[in-house]
Amino acid sequence: MNDRVYIHEVIDVTGHHRADYLHHMTANWSPTAQDERGQLCFGVWSVLGSTGPWPAVVNLWEEGGWDGLAASFGN
């Protein structure tokens, strides 16, 4: 059984900055989150929808169980 906890966040991106955000998240923030919080960036997706606000990005984070999630929220 997997003891990890997965959380997602939906980020509204302004105009043409989606590529900049994707690069920043994967190249800059993900390594920091891994080192400082023990979070693994499990996936980053661009969202293009026919309804609702877009462009948007979905980040999926893998946490080290419930204790890891609590520690991440404590930062």
C-alpha positions in Angstrom: 0.0 0.0 0.0 1.2 3.5 -0.8 1.5 5.6 2.3 1.9 8.9 0.4 -0.6 11.7 0.2 -1.3 13.6 -3.0 -2.6 17.1 -3.2 -3.3 19.2 -6.2 -3.5 22.9 -6.7 -5.1 24.8 -9.6 -3.2 28.0 -10.6 -4.9 30.6 -12.8 -2.2 32.0 -15.2 -2.3 35.5 -16.7 -2.4 35.5 -20.4 0.7 34.3 -22.2 2.7 33.5 -19.0 1.8 29.9 -18.8 5.0 28.6 -20.3 7.0 30.9 -17.9 5.1 29.5 -14.9 5.6 25.9 -16.1 9.3 26.4 -16.4 9.6 28.2 -13.0 7.6 25.5 -11.3 9.6 22.5 -12.7 13.1 24.1 -12.9 13.1 26.4 -9.9 10.4 25.7 -7.3 10.2 21.9 -7.5 13.9 21.3 -6.4 13.4 23.8 -3.5 10.2 22.1 -2.4 11.9 18.7 -2.5 14.9 19.9 -0.5 13.1 22.1 2.1 9.7 20.4 2.4 10.1 16.8 1.2 7.5 17.4 -1.5 7.8 15.7 -4.9 6.4 17.5 -7.8 4.5 14.5 -9.3 3.1 16.4 -12.3 2.4 19.7 -13.8 -0.3 20.1 -16.5 -1.6 22.9 -18.6 -5.4 23.2 -18.7 -7.3 24.4 -21.7 -11.0 24.3 -21.1 -14.1 25.0 -23.0 -15.8 26.3 -19.8 -14.6 28.1 -16.8 -11.5 30.2 -16.4 -8.4 29.4 -18.3 -5.5 29.3 -19.0 -4.7 27.4 -15.9 -2.1 25.0 -14.6 -2.6 22.0 -12.3 0.3 21.0 -10.0 0.2 17.6 -8.3 2.4 17.1 -5.2 3.4 13.9 -3.5 3.7 14.3 0.3 5.4 11.9 2.8 2.1 10.8 4.3 -0.1 12.8 6.6 2.8 13.9 8.7 4.7 15.1 5.6 1.6 17.1 4.5 1.3 18.7 8.0 5.0 19.6 7.9 4.6 21.1 4.4 1.7 23.3 5.6 3.8 24.3 8.6 6.4 26.0 6.3 
